[in-house]
Amino acid sequence: MKFWLTPRLGLRFDARGRSAYVGAKRCSRTDDFFCRADDSFYRDDNDRRRWYTSGETTGGVTFAF
């Protein structure tokens, strides 16, 4: 968003968010609780833990010459 205070002076605000799936966990012999006999991983209710999410906000002053 950009808000002009005067014809030559303004304020700028920006917000962004990102999210990326980091993949399913591979099964190993020590993870018998979540792994099936065919070494595939159970999809559980905590699948959101495998997502990386971040965000940022910025702001600034704009001058027009």
Secondary structure, DSSP 8 states (H G I E B T S, - for coil): -EEEEETTEEEEEEEEEEEEE-------TT-TTTB-TTS-B---TTGGGGEEEEEEEEEEEEE--
